[in-house]
Amino acid sequence: MENLLFFWFAWMLWIVVVFFMQRTKERPFLAAAILVTIIYIPMPLSLGVVELSAAYGIIIALACIWTGFLPGAYKWKVIVLAVALMLLYASFQLMVWYNPVIFLLGETWIPAVILSFVTIFLHGHAGSRYPLVLLAIAFGELIAAVTVMPLTGNLYLADAFFYNTLATVLVLLVCWHWLEQLAWRLVKVSNVKRSSDLPF
């Protein structure tokens, strides 16, 4: 099953959102969006020369709405970085056609790790990394599909590579976010111990 990695990671993300995420107004909508995406992946749509999975539209809508709700200071940075990351994702998508040696280590894992690293390195605000990745990968898929359209004859959007890479990047970002939180807690505990050891 081509989308097995996506389904596994999507269920993990849903569990994280429902049981471990802070209680906010957005949490139920995010959990519902993940469930609806899982449900609509097997449903293909054909609109003339365009063939896509119904879940692709949900992901684009979620990315745009989530980005729209970000504070102004982060919103423009996310949009600018999304342009760079969407070109990076599109280049990975196009490289699959030539099957370079780098993909022997994993067609999904190599792009996912690189995209995660670049996102973490360029954008420090953990909460807005997720809409950034959704925006970049969703529109990067569109750029790659339009580029290869003269070769394929149709516009194919959101194949297994798209969903597997997206889910893997999101899981890697969640794991990194947990590591950041753990590191901050350890730093706070060590600072408290040091301050208690002071003689005055």
Secondary structure by P-SEA (a helix, b strand, c coil): ccaaaaaaaaaaaaaaaacccccccaaaaaaaaaaaaaaaccbbbbcccbbbbcaaaaaaaaaaaaaaaccccaaaaaaaaaaaaaaaaaaaaaacccccccccccccaaaaaaaaaaaaaccccccaaaaaaaaaaaaaaaaaaaaacccccccccccaaaaaaaaaaaaaaaaaaaaaaaaaaaaaaaaaaaaaaccc
